[in-house]
């Protein structure tokens, strides 16, 4: 009889020991750190105080054509000809001239159905 109680007492001890896992008190989670407010970049303004919109650089189907046209006018360097308008049948491209005869200027072209002319 004594041997039959030994496994039973071990089982009871394990079960009671496991119950303490569910009743244990844990420290509350720390409060999240305050998030610093993100300051927007200062707006670019023209001489009249009108905001200047920044357009991200995107290539278009006629970027290479506009770059060749710009090179013919003495405008080279930079990222190349970027699409300013939405892609479509009529597109406007812009290229900053960092080298050549037009250094510091901007070359722009309008392309309609891949036929480009300087603006």
mmCIF file of the C-alpha atoms, coordinates in Angstrom:
data_MODEL
# 
_entry.id   MODEL 
# 
loop_
_atom_site.group_PDB 
_atom_site.id 
_atom_site.type_symbol 
_atom_site.label_atom_id 
_atom_site.label_alt_id 
_atom_site.label_comp_id 
_atom_site.label_asym_id 
_atom_site.label_entity_id 
_atom_site.label_seq_id 
_atom_site.pdbx_PDB_ins_code 
_atom_site.Cartn_x 
_atom_site.Cartn_y 
_atom_site.Cartn_z 
_atom_site.occupancy 
_atom_site.B_iso_or_equiv 
_atom_site.pdbx_formal_charge 
_atom_site.auth_seq_id 
_atom_site.auth_comp_id 
_atom_site.auth_asym_id 
_atom_site.auth_atom_id 
_atom_site.pdbx_PDB_model_num 
ATOM 1   C CA . UNK A 1 1   ? 0.000  0.000  0.000   1.00 0.00 ? 1   UNK A CA 1 
ATOM 2   C CA . UNK A 1 2   ? 2.866  2.248  0.740   1.00 0.00 ? 2   UNK A CA 1 
ATOM 3   C CA . UNK A 1 3   ? 4.241  1.798  -2.766  1.00 0.00 ? 3   UNK A CA 1 
ATOM 4   C CA . UNK A 1 4   ? 0.906  2.661  -4.378  1.00 0.00 ? 4   UNK A CA 1 
ATOM 5   C CA . UNK A 1 5   ? 0.791  6.029  -2.616  1.00 0.00 ? 5   UNK A CA 1 
ATOM 6   C CA . UNK A 1 6   ? 4.256  7.130  -3.719  1.00 0.00 ? 6   UNK A CA 1 
ATOM 7   C CA . UNK A 1 7   ? 3.373  7.748  -7.407  1.00 0.00 ? 7   UNK A CA 1 
ATOM 8   C CA . UNK A 1 8   ? 0.112  9.338  -6.348  1.00 0.00 ? 8   UNK A CA 1 
ATOM 9   C CA . UNK A 1 9   ? 1.862  11.748 -3.982  1.00 0.00 ? 9   UNK A CA 1 
ATOM 10  C CA . UNK A 1 10  ? 4.387  12.682 -6.673  1.00 0.00 ? 10  UNK A CA 1 
ATOM 11  C CA . UNK A 1 11  ? 1.525  13.386 -9.067  1.00 0.00 ? 11  UNK A CA 1 
ATOM 12  C CA . UNK A 1 12  ? -0.239 15.589 -6.516  1.00 0.00 ? 12  UNK A CA 1 
ATOM 13  C CA . UNK A 1 13  ? 3.016  17.477 -5.808  1.00 0.00 ? 13  UNK A CA 1 
ATOM 14  C CA . UNK A 1 14  ? 3.583  18.143 -9.523  1.00 0.00 ? 14  UNK A CA 1 
ATOM 15  C CA . UNK A 1 15  ? 0.013  19.299 -10.040 1.00 0.00 ? 15  UNK A CA 1 
ATOM 16  C CA . UNK A 1 16  ? 0.120  21.632 -7.048  1.00 0.00 ? 16  UNK A CA 1 
ATOM 17  C CA . UNK A 1 17  ? 3.499  22.988 -8.122  1.00 0.00 ? 17  UNK A CA 1 
ATOM 18  C CA . UNK A 1 18  ? 2.119  23.738 -11.580 1.00 0.00 ? 18  UNK A CA 1 
ATOM 19  C CA . UNK A 1 19  ? -0.754 25.717 -10.102 1.00 0.00 ? 19  UNK A CA 1 
ATOM 20  C CA . UNK A 1 20  ? 1.652  28.313 -8.808  1.00 0.00 ? 20  UNK A CA 1 
ATOM 21  C CA . UNK A 1 21  ? 2.543  29.154 -12.384 1.00 0.00 ? 21  UNK A CA 1 
ATOM 22  C CA . UNK A 1 22  ? -0.989 30.362 -13.045 1.00 0.00 ? 22  UNK A CA 1 
ATOM 23  C CA . UNK A 1 23  ? -1.381 32.344 -9.839  1.00 0.00 ? 23  UNK A CA 1 
ATOM 24  C CA . UNK A 1 24  ? 2.010  34.038 -9.892  1.00 0.00 ? 24  UNK A CA 1 
ATOM 25  C CA . UNK A 1 25  ? 1.959  37.806 -10.062 1.00 0.00 ? 25  UNK A CA 1 
ATOM 26  C CA . UNK A 1 26  ? 4.192  39.461 -12.616 1.00 0.00 ? 26  UNK A CA 1 
ATOM 27  C CA . UNK A 1 27  ? 5.342  43.026 -12.736 1.00 0.00 ? 27  UNK A CA 1 
ATOM 28  C CA . UNK A 1 28  ? 3.266  45.221 -15.040 1.00 0.00 ? 28  UNK A CA 1 
ATOM 29  C CA . UNK A 1 29  ? 4.719  45.877 -18.456 1.00 0.00 ? 29  UNK A CA 1 
ATOM 30  C CA . UNK A 1 30  ? 6.619  49.167 -18.658 1.00 0.00 ? 30  UNK A CA 1 
ATOM 31  C CA . UNK A 1 31  ? 4.772  52.013 -20.312 1.00 0.00 ? 31  UNK A CA 1 
ATOM 32  C CA . UNK A 1 32  ? 5.837  52.644 -23.914 1.00 0.00 ? 32  UNK A CA 1 
ATOM 33  C CA . UNK A 1 33  ? 8.316  55.442 -24.414 1.00 0.00 ? 33  UNK A CA 1 
ATOM 34  C CA . UNK A 1 34  ? 6.757  58.637 -25.716 1.00 0.00 ? 34  UNK A CA 1 
ATOM 35  C CA . UNK A 1 35  ? 7.160  59.091 -29.448 1.00 0.00 ? 35  UNK A CA 1 
ATOM 36  C CA . UNK A 1 36  ? 8.832  62.314 -30.486 1.00 0.00 ? 36  UNK A CA 1 
ATOM 37  C CA . UNK A 1 37  ? 6.744  64.397 -32.827 1.00 0.00 ? 37  UNK A CA 1 
ATOM 38  C CA . UNK A 1 38  ? 8.074  64.299 -36.366 1.00 0.00 ? 38  UNK A CA 1 
ATOM 39  C CA . UNK A 1 39  ? 8.795  67.780 -37.594 1.00 0.00 ? 39  UNK A CA 1 
ATOM 40  C CA . UNK A 1 40  ? 7.863  68.219 -41.255 1.00 0.00 ? 40  UNK A CA 1 
ATOM 41  C CA . UNK A 1 41  ? 10.580 69.495 -43.525 1.00 0.00 ? 41  UNK A CA 1 
ATOM 42  C CA . UNK A 1 42  ? 10.422 73.246 -43.930 1.00 0.00 ? 42  UNK A CA 1 
ATOM 43  C CA . UNK A 1 43  ? 8.396  74.162 -46.991 1.00 0.00 ? 43  UNK A CA 1 
ATOM 44  C CA . UNK A 1 44  ? 10.251 75.663 -49.909 1.00 0.00 ? 44  UNK A CA 1 
ATOM 45  C CA . UNK A 1 45  ? 8.824  79.003 -50.960 1.00 0.00 ? 45  UNK A CA 1 
ATOM 46  C CA . UNK A 1 46  ? 9.371  81.139 -54.030 1.00 0.00 ? 46  UNK A CA 1 
ATOM 47  C CA . UNK A 1 47  ? 9.971  84.897 -53.870 1.00 0.00 ? 47  UNK A CA 1 
ATOM 48  C CA . UNK A 1 48  ? 6.216  85.576 -53.577 1.00 0.00 ? 48  UNK A CA 1 
ATOM 49  C CA . UNK A 1 49  ? 5.823  83.126 -50.681 1.00 0.00 ? 49  UNK A CA 1 
ATOM 50  C CA . UNK A 1 50  ? 4.080  80.485 -52.782 1.00 0.00 ? 50  UNK A CA 1 
ATOM 51  C CA . UNK A 1 51  ? 4.970  76.904 -51.765 1.00 0.00 ? 51  UNK A CA 1 
ATOM 52  C CA . UNK A 1 52  ? 7.223  75.010 -54.197 1.00 0.00 ? 52  UNK A CA 1 
ATOM 53  C CA . UNK A 1 53  ? 6.250  71.384 -54.776 1.00 0.00 ? 53  UNK A CA 1 
ATOM 54  C CA . UNK A 1 54  ? 9.048  68.780 -54.793 1.00 0.00 ? 54  UNK A CA 1 
ATOM 55  C CA . UNK A 1 55  ? 8.559  66.061 -57.385 1.00 0.00 ? 55  UNK A CA 1 
ATOM 56  C CA . UNK A 1 56  ? 10.374 62.751 -56.805 1.00 0.00 ? 56  UNK A CA 1 
ATOM 57  C CA . UNK A 1 57  ? 12.688 61.576 -59.596 1.00 0.00 ? 57  UNK A CA 1 
ATOM 58  C CA . UNK A 1 58  ? 11.038 59.033 -61.915 1.00 0.00 ? 58  UNK A CA 1 
ATOM 59  C CA . UNK A 1 59  ? 12.168 57.797 -65.295 1.00 0.00 ? 59  UNK A CA 1 
ATOM 60  C CA . UNK A 1 60  ? 9.751  57.565 -68.189 1.00 0.00 ? 60  UNK A CA 1 
ATOM 61  C CA . UNK A 1 61  ? 9.624  55.960 -71.623 1.00 0.00 ? 61  UNK A CA 1 
ATOM 62  C CA . UNK A 1 62  ? 11.224 59.028 -73.261 1.00 0.00 ? 62  UNK A CA 1 
ATOM 63  C CA . UNK A 1 63  ? 13.906 59.727 -70.618 1.00 0.00 ? 63  UNK A CA 1 
ATOM 64  C CA . UNK A 1 64  ? 16.733 58.545 -72.888 1.00 0.00 ? 64  UNK A CA 1 
ATOM 65  C CA . UNK A 1 65  ? 15.455 60.649 -75.796 1.00 0.00 ? 65  UNK A CA 1 
ATOM 66  C CA . UNK A 1 66  ? 15.277 63.788 -73.634 1.00 0.00 ? 66  UNK A CA 1 
ATOM 67  C CA . UNK A 1 67  ? 18.773 63.111 -72.260 1.00 0.00 ? 67  UNK A CA 1 
ATOM 68  C CA . UNK A 1 68  ? 20.136 62.948 -75.843 1.00 0.00 ? 68  UNK A CA 1 
ATOM 69  C CA . UNK A 1 69  ? 18.352 66.204 -76.690 1.00 0.00 ? 69  UNK A CA 1 
ATOM 70  C CA . UNK A 1 70  ? 19.793 67.867 -73.577 1.00 0.00 ? 70  UNK A CA 1 
ATOM 71  C CA . UNK A 1 71  ? 23.296 66.650 -74.392 1.00 0.00 ? 71  UNK A CA 1 
ATOM 72  C CA . UNK A 1 72  ? 22.942 68.230 -77.845 1.00 0.00 ? 72  UNK A CA 1 
ATOM 73  C CA . UNK A 1 73  ? 22.175 71.557 -76.126 1.00 0.00 ? 73  UNK A CA 1 
ATOM 74  C CA . UNK A 1 74  ? 25.200 71.269 -73.798 1.00 0.00 ? 74  UNK A CA 1 
ATOM 75  C CA . UNK A 1 75  ? 23.360 69.921 -70.742 1.00 0.00 ? 75  UNK A CA 1 
ATOM 76  C CA . UNK A 1 76  ? 24.967 66.860 -69.133 1.00 0.00 ? 76  UNK A CA 1 
ATOM 77  C CA . UNK A 1 77  ? 25.328 65.233 -65.726 1.00 0.00 ? 77  UNK A CA 1 
ATOM 78  C CA . UNK A 1 78  ? 22.948 64.696 -62.863 1.00 0.00 ? 78  UNK A CA 1 
ATOM 79  C CA . UNK A 1 79  ? 20.469 61.864 -62.557 1.00 0.00 ? 79  UNK A CA 1 
ATOM 80  C CA . UNK A 1 80  ? 19.173 62.291 -66.067 1.00 0.00 ? 80  UNK A CA 1 
ATOM 81  C CA . UNK A 1 81  ? 15.765 63.251 -67.430 1.00 0.00 ? 81  UNK A CA 1 
ATOM 82  C CA . UNK A 1 82  ? 13.011 62.683 -64.899 1.00 0.00 ? 82  UNK A CA 1 
ATOM 83  C CA . UNK A 1 83  ? 9.294  62.482 -65.581 1.00 0.00 ? 83  UNK A CA 1 
ATOM 84  C CA . UNK A 1 84  ? 7.479  65.444 -64.017 1.00 0.00 ? 84  UNK A CA 1 
ATOM 85  C CA . UNK A 1 85  ? 3.891  64.626 -65.070 1.00 0.00 ? 85  UNK A CA 1 
ATOM 86  C CA . UNK A 1 86  ? 1.959  61.386 -64.905 1.00 0.00 ? 86  UNK A CA 1 
ATOM 87  C CA . UNK A 1 87  ? 2.820  58.790 -67.540 1.00 0.00 ? 87  UNK A CA 1 
ATOM 88  C CA . UNK A 1 88  ? 0.557  59.005 -70.564 1.00 0.00 ? 88  UNK A CA 1 
ATOM 89  C CA . UNK A 1 89  ? 0.372  60.190 -74.148 1.00 0.00 ? 89  UNK A CA 1 
ATOM 90  C CA . UNK A 1 90  ? 1.698  63.653 -73.170 1.00 0.00 ? 90  UNK A CA 1 
ATOM 91  C CA . UNK A 1 91  ? 4.629  63.787 -70.728 1.00 0.00 ? 91  UNK A CA 1 
ATOM 92  C CA . UNK A 1 92  ? 6.907  66.535 -69.442 1.00 0.00 ? 92  UNK A CA 1 
ATOM 93  C CA . UNK A 1 93  ? 10.529 65.802 -68.527 1.00 0.00 ? 93  UNK A CA 1 
ATOM 94  C CA . UNK A 1 94  ? 13.021 67.820 -66.503 1.00 0.00 ? 94  UNK A CA 1 
ATOM 95  C CA . UNK A 1 95  ? 16.795 67.485 -66.326 1.00 0.00 ? 95  UNK A CA 1 
ATOM 96  C CA . UNK A 1 96  ? 19.207 69.467 -64.168 1.00 0.00 ? 96  UNK A CA 1 
ATOM 97  C CA . UNK A 1 97  ? 22.349 70.476 -66.015 1.00 0.00 ? 97  UNK A CA 1 
ATOM 98  C CA . UNK A 1 98  ? 25.379 69.941 -63.779 1.00 0.00 ? 98  UNK A CA 1 
ATOM 99  C CA . UNK A 1 99  ? 28.067 70.054 -66.483 1.00 0.00 ? 99  UNK A CA 1 
ATOM 100 C CA . UNK A 1 100 ? 28.530 71.562 -69.907 1.00 0.00 ? 100 UNK A CA 1 
ATOM 101 C CA . UNK A 1 101 ? 27.473 74.875 -71.410 1.00 0.00 ? 101 UNK A CA 1 
ATOM 102 C CA . UNK A 1 102 ? 24.141 74.948 -69.518 1.00 0.00 ? 102 UNK A CA 1 
ATOM 103 C CA . UNK A 1 103 ? 25.659 74.281 -66.088 1.00 0.00 ? 103 UNK A CA 1 
ATOM 104 C CA . UNK A 1 104 ? 23.273 75.312 -63.280 1.00 0.00 ? 104 UNK A CA 1 
ATOM 105 C CA . UNK A 1 105 ? 20.237 75.492 -65.579 1.00 0.00 ? 105 UNK A CA 1 
ATOM 106 C CA . UNK A 1 106 ? 17.285 73.185 -66.178 1.00 0.00 ? 106 UNK A CA 1 
ATOM 107 C CA . UNK A 1 107 ? 16.449 71.502 -69.483 1.00 0.00 ? 107 UNK A CA 1 
ATOM 108 C CA . UNK A 1 108 ? 12.767 70.676 -70.011 1.00 0.00 ? 108 UNK A CA 1 
ATOM 109 C CA . UNK A 1 109 ? 11.031 68.842 -72.813 1.00 0.00 ? 109 UNK A CA 1 
ATOM 110 C CA . UNK A 1 110 ? 7.452  67.910 -73.703 1.00 0.00 ? 110 UNK A CA 1 
ATOM 111 C CA . UNK A 1 111 ? 6.866  64.549 -75.317 1.00 0.00 ? 111 UNK A CA 1 
ATOM 112 C CA . UNK A 1 112 ? 3.651  63.629 -77.089 1.00 0.00 ? 112 UNK A CA 1 
ATOM 113 C CA . UNK A 1 113 ? 3.422  60.005 -78.198 1.00 0.00 ? 113 UNK A CA 1 
ATOM 114 C CA . UNK A 1 114 ? 7.235  59.785 -77.827 1.00 0.00 ? 114 UNK A CA 1 
ATOM 115 C CA . UNK A 1 115 ? 7.833  62.814 -80.067 1.00 0.00 ? 115 UNK A CA 1 
ATOM 116 C CA . UNK A 1 116 ? 9.791  65.243 -77.885 1.00 0.00 ? 116 UNK A CA 1 
ATOM 117 C CA . UNK A 1 117 ? 10.367 68.993 -78.252 1.00 0.00 ? 117 UNK A CA 1 
ATOM 118 C CA . UNK A 1 118 ? 12.297 71.369 -76.033 1.00 0.00 ? 118 UNK A CA 1 
ATOM 119 C CA . UNK A 1 119 ? 10.213 73.680 -73.867 1.00 0.00 ? 119 UNK A CA 1 
# 
